Amino acid sequence: MSGLVKRSFSLSGHRTSVALEPEFWAVLTAEATRRGLSLAGLVAALDATRDPDRPLASALRIYALHAGRS
């Protein structure tokens, strides 16, 4: 897992950790700021609306990919 940065969040009352590349965290942090949310708030919002068959890390990467294109 070299190159990955792990962050921990409390989602729906459960602690979870997500490991992503720093570039994805940078886009997610910028998007959270743009939306007036904390990073934890953005992750919670995305977690609440993601397809339950998609891992959280994948959902965050895909969101960052789309956010980075706009």
N, C-alpha and C positions, 0 to 999 in steps of 0.2 A: 504494500500500500504506500510506497514511497511517492511523494508529491501530493498526497491527499491531506486535506485539513479536516479534522473531525470536530464537529460542533454538537453540543447537546441541547435538546429542547424538551419542554414539557408539552405534550400534545394530548388533548382529551384526558388529562389527568395522569398520563403515563410519561415517564422519561424515555427518550429515545436519542440515539446518536446517529448523525449522518456524516459520512466522509465524502467530500467532493474536492475537486481540483480548485486551487485558489482563484483561478479565472472565473469559475462558476460562482463562487462566493462573492467575488467583486461585482458581478452583474446583479446577483440577487440583492446584495446590500444597496446598490444604487437604485434598483427598482423599488425596494422597500422605502427608501428615502423619498423617491419621486412620488410614491403613493401615500406618504405621511404615516408610514408604519415602521415599527421596529422590525428587525430581521426575524425575530421570533414570531411576530404578528403575521408577517408575510408567509412564513413557513406554515404556521397554523392554518391560515386561510387556504393555502394550496393543499394542505393535507386534508382539510375538510371537504374539498371538492374533487379530489383525484379519484380515478378509477381504483377501486380496492385491489384489483389484480396487478396494478402497476406499483412497483416499489417506490417509496418516498424519494430516494436518491434519484431515480430515473425521472420522476415527475418534476423534481427541482431542476435537473439538467435540461429537460425539454422546455420548461418555462423560461429558463435563462436563455436558451437558444432563441426562442421566439422573441423575448424581450430585447435581446441584443440586436435583432434584425430591424426593430422598429425605431 
